[in-house]
Amino acid sequence: MTMRKQGSLWASAQGLAGGASEVGTGGDQAREFVWTSADFDRVQTLIYQRAGINLHDGKHAMVYSRLSRRLRETGYQSFRDYLGWLEGHDGPEWQEFINALTTNLTSFFREQHHFEILASHLKSKPANTAWRVWCNAASTGEEPYSIIMTAVDVLGAKADFKLWASDIDSKVLASAARGVYRLDNIKGVDAEQLERYFMRGKGANEGMARVKPELQRFVEFLSVNLIRDDWPFRDPFDVVFCRNVMIYFDAQTQRKVLERIHRVMKPGGLLFVGHSENFNESRDLFVLRGKTVYERR
């Protein structure tokens, strides 16, 4: 998910009281649009209802900046009118609203120990095992491609391995599906993997690299909202990556999502989570098996 996501870290911060007064002083007076604490409260409610994001007080400036772009794009002159229109319609602007409030922080092989544990797990079963893996909050693709590189390194290019990579943000999913990155940003990928799994750009594309089709064939990108009941999966997963997502949900939402993840996993499957996430209160669902790695009961 993001939510600042691992892919996707969702916005979070400390408290700020709010009535209906205009927010901020000083430089805020030059703002293009009037922005009140009542507007922020409405945004909090709407993003919680639509995406389960617990947007804490203190992110007024961030929300104003992100949603101001939507006002310019849609032609609205006030947040009150824009949010009122949004509440009265169930169209594509809701996706733009969600996209605007997500920040994507990700990289190749982030939290390296997870990929070492994944490699060991893949080696622990017979060579002809069919692996089914889900990476949610996939962001711009660095995490799912890191998972696939690990799998192919261990199992070979003909492995029976399928990865579903999802996100709530449609724009980052489109970027992930393209699989094009600046070479400067492909950190964590060693020289051998870079040569094996990427095509370097030439001419106008100098300094860029594209994931090879041989790697992309293992992944399917799709939109999944973690708080909805319409997950499209049929077969249970052996491994789920859900890193740096649920810490930005409140406890009630987090529990519901964990229960749903539990239902779509095989017994004994591994759940990889973020370094600051702890699910010890859900020991009936998952038991800790390593550093931020849980086993499905």
C-alpha positions in Angstrom: 0.0 0.0 0.0 1.6 3.7 0.3 0.4 6.0 2.8 3.9 6.5 2.3 4.5 3.1 0.5 7.5 1.1 0.6 6.7 1.3 -1.3 4.3 3.7 -0.6 4.6 5.5 2.9 1.3 7.2 3.7 1.3 10.6 5.2 1.6 10.8 9.0 2.5 13.4 11.7 1.7 14.9 15.1 -1.4 16.7 16.3 -2.8 20.1 15.5 -6.1 21.2 16.8 -8.6 22.5 14.3 -11.8 24.5 14.1 -13.1 26.0 10.9 -10.6 28.8 10.9 -8.1 29.4 8.2 -4.9 27.4 8.8 -1.5 29.0 9.2 0.0 32.5 9.5 2.8 34.4 7.9 3.7 33.0 4.5 0.5 31.0 4.4 -1.4 34.3 3.7 -0.1 34.2 0.1 -1.8 30.9 -0.6 -3.6 30.6 -3.9 -6.7 29.0 -2.3 -8.3 29.5 1.1 -7.4 26.4 3.3 -9.2 25.9 6.6 -9.0 23.3 9.3 -12.5 22.2 8.3 -11.2 21.5 4.8 -8.4 19.3 6.3 -10.9 17.5 8.5 -13.0 16.6 5.4 -9.9 15.3 3.6 -9.0 13.2 6.6 -12.5 11.7 6.6 -12.6 11.0 2.9 -9.2 9.4 2.6 -9.9 7.2 5.6 -13.2 6.1 4.1 -11.8 5.4 0.6 -8.3 4.0 1.4 -8.2 3.4 5.2 -5.4 5.9 5.6 -5.1 7.4 9.1 -4.0 10.8 8.0 -2.9 12.4 11.3 -3.0 16.1 12.1 0.1 18.0 11.2 0.2 17.4 7.4 -1.8 20.5 6.5 0.9 22.0 4.2 1.5 18.7 2.4 -2.2 18.1 1.8 -2.7 21.7 0.6 0.2 21.4 -1.8 -0.9 18.1 -3.2 -4.6 18.9 -3.6 -4.1 22.4 -4.9 -2.9 20.7 -8.1 -6.3 18.9 -8.3 -8.1 22.3 -7.9 -6.1 23.7 -10.8 -6.7 20.6 -13.0 -10.5 20.6 -12.3 -11.0 24.3 -12.3 -12.4 24.6 -8.8 -11.7 27.8 -6.9 -12.0 26.5 -3.4 -11.4 23.3 -1.4 -14.9 23.4 -0.1 -16.4 23.3 -3.6 -13.9 20.6 -4.8 -14.5 18.3 -1.9 -18.3 18.8 -2.1 -18.2 17.9 -5.8 -16.0 14.9 -5.0 -18.4 13.7 -2.3 -21.3 13.9 -4.8 -19.7 11.9 -7.6 -18.2 8.4 -7.9 -15.9 8.9 -10.9 -12.3 8.9 -11.8 -11.4 11.9 -9.8 -11.5 9.7 -6.7 -8.4 7.9 -8.0 -6.7 11.2 -8.7 -7.5 12.3 -5.1 -6.0 9.1 -3.7 -3.0 9.4 -6.0 -2.4 13.0 -4.9 -2.2 11.9 -1.2 0.4 9.1 -1.6 4.1 9.5 -1.5 6.3 6.8 -2.9 9.6 5.9 -1.3 11.2 2.8 -2.6 14.4 1.4 -4.0 15.8 -1.9 -5.4 16.6 -4.5 -2.7 15.6 -2.2 0.1 16.0 -4.0 3.5 18.5 -6.5 2.0 18.0 -9.1 4.7 14.4 -9.7 3.4 15.8 -10.9 0.1 18.3 -13.1 1.7 15.5 -14.7 3.8 13.4 -15.0 0.6 16.2 -16.7 -1.2 16.7 -19.2 1.6 12.9 -19.9 1.6 12.9 -20.5 -2.1 15.8 -23.0 -1.7 14.0 -24.9 1.0 11.4 -26.5 -1.2 11.7 -28.9 -4.2 12.9 -27.4 -7.5 9.5 -28.1 -9.2 7.5 -26.1 -6.6 5.0 -23.6 -8.0 5.5 -20.3 -6.3 2.8 -17.7 -5.9 3.8 -14.3 -4.4 2.0 -11.0 -3.8 3.8 -7.7 -3.4 1.4 -5.0 -2.4 2.2 -1.3 -2.2 4.5 -2.1 -5.2 5.0 1.6 -6.0 7.1 2.2 -9.1 8.2 -1.4 -9.3 11.6 -1.5 -7.6 10.4 -3.9 -4.9 8.6 -6.4 -7.2 11.4 -6.6 -9.7 13.8 -7.1 -6.8 11.7 -10.1 -5.7 11.7 -11.5 -9.2 15.4 -11.1 -9.6 15.9 -13.0 -6.3 13.6 -15.8 -7.5 15.3 -16.2 -10.9 18.7 -16.1 -9.4 17.7 -19.0 -7.1 15.2 -21.0 -9.3 16.3 -20.2 -12.8 14.7 -18.5 -15.7 12.2 -21.4 -16.3 10.9 -21.4 -12.7 7.2 -21.8 -12.0 7.0 -18.4 -10.3 4.3 -15.8 -10.5 4.2 -12.4 -8.8 1.2 -10.2 -8.4 2.3 -6.6 -7.8 -0.4 -4.2 -6.6 -0.9 -0.6 -5.5 -3.7 1.8 -4.9 -2.0 4.5 -6.9 -2.7 4.0 -10.6 0.1 6.3 -11.8 2.9 4.4 -10.0 1.5 1.1 -11.2 1.8 2.4 -14.8 5.4 3.4 -14.2 6.1 0.0 -12.7 4.7 -1.8 -15.7 6.9 0.3 -18.0 9.9 -0.8 -16.0 12.2 2.1 -17.0 14.6 3.6 -14.5 17.5 6.0 -14.4 20.7 4.1 -14.1 21.6 6.4 -11.2 18.6 5.1 -9.3 19.3 1.4 -9.8 21.2 1.1 -6.5 21.4 -2.2 -4.8 21.5 -4.1 -8.1 24.9 -5.6 -8.6 26.7 -5.4 -12.0 25.9 -9.0 -12.9 22.1 -8.5 -12.3 22.2 -5.2 -14.2 23.7 -6.9 -17.2 21.4 -9.9 -17.0 18.1 -8.2 -16.2 18.2 -4.7 -17.8 18.7 -3.2 -21.2 20.7 0.0 -21.2 19.3 3.0 -23.2 21.1 4.5 -26.1 21.0 7.9 -27.8 18.1 9.9 -26.4 17.7 7.2 -23.7 21.3 7.3 -22.5 21.5 7.0 -18.8 18.3 5.0 -18.6 17.6 1.2 -18.3 14.6 -0.9 -19.0 13.7 -4.2 -17.3 14.1 -7.1 -19.8 10.9 -8.8 -21.0 12.3 -12.1 -19.7 11.9 -10.6 -16.2 8.6 -8.8 -16.8 6.9 -12.0 -17.8 6.8 -13.2 -14.2 4.8 -10.3 -13.0 1.2 -9.0 -13.3 0.4 -5.5 -12.1 -3.0 -4.7 -10.8 -4.8 -2.2 -8.6 -5.8 -3.4 -5.1 -7.3 -1.3 -2.3 -6.4 -3.1 0.9 -9.5 -2.1 2.8 -12.0 -3.3 0.2 -13.4 -6.8 0.0 -12.9 -7.2 -3.7 -9.4 -8.6 -3.8 -9.2 -10.5 -7.2 -7.0 -13.4 -6.0 -8.2 -17.0 -6.3 -5.2 -19.2 -5.4 -3.4 -18.7 -2.0 0.1 -17.2 -1.8 3.3 -18.7 -0.6 4.8 -15.3 0.2 3.4 -11.8 0.7 5.4 -8.6 0.9 3.4 -5.9 2.7 6.2 -3.5 3.8 5.8 0.0 5.4 2.0 0.1 4.7 -0.1 -1.0 7.7 1.8 1.1 10.2 -0.2 4.0 8.7 -3.5 2.4 9.3 -5.2 2.6 12.7 -5.4 -0.5 14.8 -8.9 -1.5 13.7 -8.1 -1.2 10.0 -4.7 -2.9 10.4 -6.4 -6.0 12.1 -8.9 -6.3 9.3 -6.2 -6.1 6.6 -4.1 -8.7 8.4 -7.1 -11.0 8.6 -7.6 -10.7 4.9 -4.0 -11.3 4.1 -4.1 -14.4 6.4 -7.1 -15.7 4.3 -5.2 -15.4 1.0 -2.0 -17.1 2.2 -1.0 -20.8 2.5 -0.3 -22.1 6.0 3.4 -21.7 6.6 3.6 -18.9 4.1 5.9 -15.9 4.9 4.8 -12.3 5.4 7.5 -9.7 5.0 6.8 -6.3 6.7 8.5 -3.0 7.3 11.3 -2.4 9.8 9.0 -0.4 12.1 5.9 -2.7 11.9 5.1 -5.1 14.7 2.2 -7.6 14.7 2.7 -9.3 18.0 -0.9 -8.5 19.0 -2.0 -10.7 16.1 -0.2 -13.8 17.1 -3.3 -15.8 16.4 -2.7 -15.0 12.7 1.1 -14.7 12.3 4.1 -15.8 14.3 7.5 -14.0 14.1 10.1 -16.1 12.3 12.8 -13.6 11.7 13.7 -9.9 11.5 10.3 -8.4 10.4 9.3 -11.7 8.8 6.2 -13.6 10.0 4.8 -17.0 9.3 1.1 -17.6 8.6 -0.4 -19.8 11.2 
